[in-house]
Amino acid sequence: MKNTIQPTLDENLSDAPACSMPGHGQEDAPSACCRPSSPHFAGKNQKPTVQAESRFEFWRDGRVWRIAARNTLNCLIGCMIGDLAMIVYLQANHPQLPMMITMGLAMVAGLVTSILFESAILHWRESFRWWGALKMAFSMSFLSMLGMELAANATDFMLTGGRVPFSDPFYWTALAISVTAGFLAPLPYNYWKFKRHGQACH
């Protein structure tokens, strides 16, 4: 009885999509990485690894780690553009602002520039329309961006208190550590999201 049921289960699993983006594997898919003719094609839907794969094995896919790292780097670049620009501006022009307000404004600026940066990637690389790219970037990456901003700013605050001047070499050391923390914090989430749902085409 067991042998007659197992092939049916395997066939059903093999038909289940690993990428949940609309039209994946079709030439009219809205995202170029989902079109088989595109050089950015992310591959055919693969058999999901939810039952047969152990938790340890789930996290050992080097290809997915590379995709997650690339996605996370895109988020990081976008976040740091707005974050650092806002901090430099506020420290130069409004040094009297409370630290919590400075950090809050920096985080908001980082989230905005990261969404715009990823939208530009989706528009130019994946041929999304601008409005569609904005919605896709927000829906797919906002949690990753938020975790990144929280980790980077919390680390910087713990190291510097937010009051170390740019001329102090420790400022740049703390910045490097904060940026690293911002990169590492959402990386497992981005890995899980792509491995489990295939949502990392950009």
C-alpha positions as CSV (number, residue, x, y, z in Angstrom):
1,M,0.0,0.0,0.0
2,K,2.8,2.4,0.9
3,N,4.5,1.8,-2.5
4,T,1.4,2.6,-4.5
5,I,0.8,5.9,-2.7
6,Q,4.3,7.3,-2.7
7,P,4.7,7.8,-6.5
8,T,1.4,9.8,-6.4
9,L,2.7,12.0,-3.6
10,D,6.0,12.6,-5.4
11,E,4.2,13.5,-8.6
12,N,2.0,16.0,-6.8
13,L,5.1,17.6,-5.1
14,S,7.0,17.8,-8.3
15,D,4.2,19.8,-9.8
16,A,4.1,22.3,-7.0
17,P,5.7,25.6,-7.9
18,A,8.8,26.8,-6.0
19,C,8.4,30.3,-7.3
20,S,5.1,32.0,-6.5
21,M,5.7,35.0,-8.8
22,P,2.9,35.4,-11.4
23,G,3.5,33.5,-14.7
24,H,6.8,31.9,-13.6
25,G,8.2,29.8,-16.5
26,Q,6.1,31.5,-19.1
27,E,7.2,34.0,-21.8
28,D,4.6,36.5,-20.9
29,A,5.6,36.6,-17.2
30,P,5.8,40.2,-15.9
31,S,9.3,39.6,-14.5
32,A,12.1,38.9,-16.9
33,C,13.7,36.4,-14.6
34,C,10.6,34.2,-14.8
35,R,10.8,34.1,-18.7
36,P,12.7,31.0,-20.0
37,S,14.1,33.1,-22.9
38,S,15.6,35.7,-20.5
39,P,19.3,35.5,-19.5
40,H,18.2,36.2,-16.0
41,F,15.8,33.2,-15.9
42,A,15.7,31.8,-12.4
43,G,15.0,28.3,-13.5
44,K,12.0,26.0,-13.7
45,N,9.8,25.4,-10.7
46,Q,11.5,22.7,-8.7
47,K,10.2,20.2,-6.3
48,P,9.7,21.9,-2.9
49,T,11.8,20.6,0.0
50,V,9.4,20.7,2.9
51,Q,9.0,17.1,4.0
52,A,11.9,15.0,2.7
53,E,14.6,17.6,3.6
54,S,15.8,18.0,7.2
55,R,16.1,21.4,8.7
56,F,19.9,21.1,8.5
57,E,19.8,20.3,4.8
58,F,17.4,23.1,4.1
59,W,20.0,25.7,5.0
60,R,22.9,24.1,3.0
61,D,22.0,25.2,-0.5
62,G,24.9,27.3,-1.7
63,R,23.1,28.6,-4.8
64,V,20.3,30.0,-2.7
65,W,22.7,31.6,-0.3
66,R,24.4,33.4,-3.2
67,I,21.0,34.6,-4.5
68,A,20.0,35.7,-1.0
69,A,23.4,37.5,-0.5
70,R,22.9,39.4,-3.8
71,N,19.4,40.4,-2.9
72,T,20.5,41.5,0.6
73,L,23.4,43.5,-0.9
74,N,20.9,45.4,-3.1
75,C,18.9,46.2,-0.1
76,L,22.0,47.3,1.8
77,I,23.2,49.6,-0.9
78,G,19.8,51.3,-1.1
79,C,19.4,51.6,2.7
80,M,22.9,53.0,3.2
81,I,22.5,55.7,0.6
82,G,19.5,57.3,2.4
83,D,20.6,56.4,5.9
84,L,24.1,57.9,5.7
85,A,23.0,60.9,3.6
86,M,20.4,61.8,6.3
87,I,22.9,61.4,9.1
88,V,25.5,63.5,7.4
89,Y,22.9,66.2,6.7
90,L,21.5,66.3,10.2
91,Q,24.8,66.3,12.0
92,A,26.1,69.1,9.8
93,N,22.9,71.3,9.9
94,H,20.9,70.2,12.9
95,P,23.3,68.8,15.5
96,Q,20.9,69.8,18.3
97,L,18.3,67.2,17.3
98,P,17.7,64.4,19.8
99,M,19.5,61.2,18.9
100,M,16.2,59.2,18.6
101,I,14.8,61.6,16.1
102,T,18.1,61.6,14.1
103,M,18.0,57.8,14.0
104,G,14.4,57.7,13.1
105,L,14.8,60.1,10.2
106,A,17.8,58.2,9.0
107,M,15.9,54.9,9.0
108,V,13.0,56.4,7.1
109,A,15.4,57.9,4.5
110,G,17.1,54.5,4.2
111,L,13.9,52.7,3.6
112,V,12.8,55.1,1.0
113,T,16.0,55.0,-1.0
114,S,16.2,51.2,-0.7
115,I,12.7,50.9,-2.2
116,L,13.6,53.3,-5.0
117,F,16.9,51.5,-5.6
118,E,15.3,48.1,-5.9
119,S,12.5,49.5,-8.0
120,A,15.1,50.9,-10.4
121,I,16.7,47.4,-10.6
122,L,13.3,45.8,-11.3
123,H,12.5,48.4,-13.9
124,W,15.8,48.3,-15.8
125,R,16.8,44.7,-15.4
126,E,13.5,42.9,-15.3
127,S,11.4,45.3,-17.5
128,F,8.8,46.1,-14.8
129,R,6.8,49.3,-15.2
130,W,7.7,51.9,-12.6
131,W,4.5,51.5,-10.6
132,G,4.6,47.7,-10.7
133,A,8.3,47.8,-9.7
134,L,7.5,50.0,-6.7
135,K,4.8,47.7,-5.5
136,M,7.0,44.6,-6.1
137,A,10.0,46.1,-4.2
138,F,7.8,47.1,-1.3
139,S,6.0,43.8,-1.0
140,M,9.0,41.6,-1.4
141,S,11.7,43.4,0.4
142,F,10.2,45.8,3.0
143,L,10.6,43.4,6.0
144,S,14.2,42.7,4.9
145,M,14.9,46.5,4.7
146,L,13.3,47.1,8.0
147,G,15.4,44.4,9.8
148,M,18.5,45.7,8.1
149,E,17.9,49.3,9.3
150,L,17.1,48.3,12.8
151,A,20.2,46.1,13.1
152,A,22.6,48.7,11.6
153,N,21.3,51.6,13.6
154,A,21.1,49.7,16.9
155,T,24.7,48.5,16.4
156,D,25.9,52.0,15.6
157,F,24.1,53.4,18.6
158,M,25.6,50.7,20.9
159,L,29.1,51.4,19.6
160,T,29.1,55.2,19.3
161,G,26.0,56.6,21.0
162,G,25.4,58.4,17.8
163,R,27.8,61.2,18.8
164,V,31.2,60.2,17.4
165,P,32.4,62.9,14.9
166,F,33.3,61.9,11.3
167,S,36.9,63.0,12.1
168,D,37.3,60.2,14.7
169,P,38.7,57.0,13.1
170,F,36.4,55.0,15.4
171,Y,33.4,56.4,13.5
172,W,34.4,54.6,10.4
173,T,35.2,51.4,12.3
174,A,31.8,51.5,13.9
175,L,30.2,52.2,10.5
176,A,31.8,49.1,9.0
177,I,30.6,47.0,11.9
178,S,27.1,48.4,11.7
179,V,26.9,47.9,7.9
180,T,28.0,44.3,8.4
181,A,25.3,43.8,11.0
182,G,22.8,45.3,8.7
183,F,23.8,42.8,6.0
184,L,23.8,39.7,8.2
185,A,20.5,40.4,10.0
186,P,18.1,39.8,7.1
187,L,20.2,37.3,5.2
188,P,18.7,34.1,6.7
189,Y,15.2,35.6,6.1
190,N,16.0,36.3,2.5
191,Y,17.4,32.8,2.1
192,W,14.3,31.2,3.6
193,K,12.0,33.4,1.5
194,F,13.6,32.3,-1.8
195,K,14.1,28.7,-0.7
196,R,10.6,28.3,0.5
197,H,8.7,30.6,-1.9
198,G,11.0,31.4,-4.8
199,Q,10.6,35.2,-4.1
200,A,13.9,36.7,-4.9
201,C,14.0,37.0,-8.7
202,H,15.3,40.6,-8.6
